[in-house]
Amino acid sequence: WQMTPPLPILERRNWLIHLHYIRKDYDTCKAIIKEQLQDTQGMCEYAIYVQALILRLEGKIQQSLELFQSCSILNPTSSDNLKQVARSLFLLGKHKAAIEVYNEAARFNQKDWVKKPPMIPLCKHTHDAEEQLNMALQLNKHGMTYMMLGKIYLIQGNTEKAVEIYKIAVDFFPENTELLTTLGLLYMQLGKYQKAFEHLGNALTYDPNNYKAILAAGSMMQTHGDFDVAMNKYRVAAFTVPESPPLWTNIGMCFFGKKKYVAAISCLKRANYLSPFDWKILYNLGLVHLTMQQYASAFHFLSAAINLQPRMGELYMLLAVALTNLDDADNARRSYEQAVQLDEYVFQGLHLFYK
Amino acid sequence: MSSVPMELKDSAVTSSKWLDAHYDPVANLYTFSSCIALADLHGDGDNKLVVGDLGTGAGNTKLKVYRGIGLLSENTLLDLPTGLVSFLMDQHEPRTPAIAVASGPFIYIYKNLRPYFKFTLPFLEVNTLEQDVWSQARQDMIDTMTLKEMLESIRAKADIPLSVRSLRFLMLEPQEMETYVNLHKQQPIRRQTVITCIGTLKKNMVDEDAVSCLVVGTESQDVYILDPEAFTILSKMSLPSVPTLMDVTGQFDVEFRIIIACRNGNIYILRRDSPKPKYCIELCSHPVGLVRMGKNVVVGCAQETLQGYTQKGKKLWTAYLPAPVTTMAVLDLPTRGFQAVLVALANCEVHVYRDKNLVSTIKTPDVVSSICFGRYGREDGTLIMTTKGGGLIVKILKRTAVFDERDSAPGPPLAQSIRLNVPKKTKLYVDQTMRERENAVAMHRAFQMDLSRLRLAAARTYVKALESSLTPVSASLAEPLKMNAVVQGLGPSFKLTLNIQNTAVCRPVMNLAVSFLYDDRLYRMRTAFFKIPLLVPGLNYPIDTFVECLSEKGISDIIKVFVLREGKSVPLLTAHINMPASEGLALN
């Protein structure tokens, strides 16, 4: 009979590893993991698991995948290990393999919502994705899941259903600014401005720095001639996202509304510099230059806009105004004709005007 | 208590709600909020600070007791302390609390700072199949390879995991197995687990000095409630994941709630008479801190948010934090009716929150890793913090300190008052605008005219280039060639390198020749005509030749290069090389 050395408890320091991991103290965490793996001769599943998580955070995905795989050898019945294997496979671009592993993990644990959303980018058909997400929602209500499902409906072109989903989601998460903003923008697209403004306003109450909501709400204020209030909002956005072309366009048009034309041109030119191929900015620049009676410049901006967007009647109309003022009656007429051709209904009255 | 270092005096101005009582940057404490407690250890109304020190993380673990600013006593601990609580275990006078230190599978109870009792967690159930296999091995009925196969099949299927003995056996090399089995086979198989968190629960009275039970969470995903006197297990509950943090309220005999944060990122709420969790809160990221404020649960998440929930798991609010949370504690001042949450952040700040409103900020010289608020010495409002670097900070809340109850959320953000950076326009710009207004028609016409001229000139040059094959890429589909030329040297001798490339996908080009055309009064070339070898697609062929400049006047001219196909007079490619002036002769 020999003295038997006591075998150590493998999970002895798991709590310490976890504590350092969630505090994002990865260096200490790695040191403890190393020690723990030495003590247990590489048998501590949790230590390997966290090491793999850290490696993945560091971008070493292949290594992390190998470690997760060794975790699932140590504990083959854990769906969590399989989930992580699938996630690493997904990050490596091996989508088919990832789906297979996710499905296998789902067999072990039917009631796990986490597995559903990551599969979405993998599903070939939006239909499959929709099904998976609906299942995930039945298991647990999560803001992210709603967001994804709404996006899927939008991809399918089903705006009504998307609005429905976002409405339910907003009821569940009244403080989720992302959901509020998305719903507000959808209402705006559908022309329900009152509701849109309500939701965007709510989003701004919870997060006054929300860039998307500021831009959308600001543009609505502008439509109502509330230029000063809109400018106040834009100042916040200009601080957080100083290089946004739509923002500078809107600021420019605010100045235009306030009859500060030079400032308007400055802002629009900045927007144009940031996004040279945006025809809306060029359209606005043309409009402001026409107002300033700078017809030669207006002509250039408008013709550039037409080159980028040749199917818009209003552009030809503005171009015609510029050409009329440049004493080029022939081309002006041609431009008017083009405008009428593109949008006959709107410009019926126009014939009378220039005849 | 006058030993306030200089650096802290500066921050004292900003956090004027607090008096800096003590700061020792080299106290050498490695601990967490779960391992510190304030307790009246001697029953004299003078509260001591008890710290379970993890030492180096591997050894030198100590149970330290501080009184005032000095270390009162030190006991060596055998292993890393996981949690530490002070609790009253009996009705004896004087009413001095005991200290329970959870460490591995044990709870060490100290009374009057002397070891008093050691509690060991019950062993876990061992897989019966595993037991059978090992008993067969003990009786030498199976050899090591069979043992290995059988254990592997158990591991793959069984609900109850294998013991450490079997797991280690499966990792061994075949030649080591025999001795390992002989060494261990006589011993009974055991599966042991460890404690991950510990708390206290009043037995049957609400008084502050009532007897309390110990509540422990284990790595085996169980929660045990222990009797304070006999240390028997009063109740056992199980969780879906490993518990990490816990908060306990109520009384064991009446009704209680145990709020437990788990390693899977969920929070479970256990109640009396229910062996399974009653409610579940699913978080989006790991909970780092968990405290209870009255009837609500406040969780600090790894994703830099602070979230409030009801005890039934309904979300109330979210506050966004500027940095990751390191630890949390409750700031409770019953005498003033004030309760708040202390959130220590990784950016060396401690934030004080009332619901979702930030009411105060404390700057610290280092990242705080453990925090605790309560009565220390004879002072009720004391804040104890230890830092990542091992420092110990003691602050006292001023009696005059008032926390603003204002709602911090609404109000315009600061950026709204920052002026827009609109680009300024110069006077020149304004002048040009005026000019355009007056002469718009003339400017437009001049521009249109020049534009037409430019287009004409461009078209002419293009046609010319096409006619003389002047482009750097051949227009012929049969011989897709690319060429560029490099001139090296200062003169009078120049080296001329032609890089010719066949850009076809797979077809080689043969029977090509190169010829040069130049003014023979100015230049001389050794070979003005040569053949090009077969051109393999994709490869770059550098062809060198030498040119000598004859003029001494520093004149330079153009040398024309033609790539020709045998039997055709029209060149495939033409290049004009602008020769540099010969500096070598000019110097002479």
Interface residues (C-beta under 8 A of the other chain):
Chain A: W1 Q2 T4 L7 P8 I9 L10 E11 R12 R13 N14 W15 L16 H18 L19 Y21 I22 R23 K24 D25 T28 A31 I32 E35 Q41 G42 M43 L74 N75 P76 T77 D80 W113 N140 H142 M144 F173 E175 T205 Y206 P208 N209 M231 N232 K233 Y234 R235 V236 A238 F239 T240 P242 I251 F255 V262 A263 I265 S266 C267 K269 R270 M292 Q293 Q294 Y295 A296 S297 F299 N325 L326 D327 D328
Chain B: F32 L54 G57 A58 D79 L80 T82 G104 P105 R155 A156 K157 D159 P161 V164 R165 L167 R168 M171 L183 H184 Q186 Q187 Q192 T193 V194 T196 C197 E219 V242 T244 R263 N264 E282 C284 H286 P287 V288 A302 K315 W317 T318 P324 V325 T326 T327 A346 S369 K388 A409 P410 P412 P413 A415 Q416 S417 I418 R419 L420 N421 V422 P423 K424 K425 V430 T433 E436 R437 A440 V441 M443 H444 F447
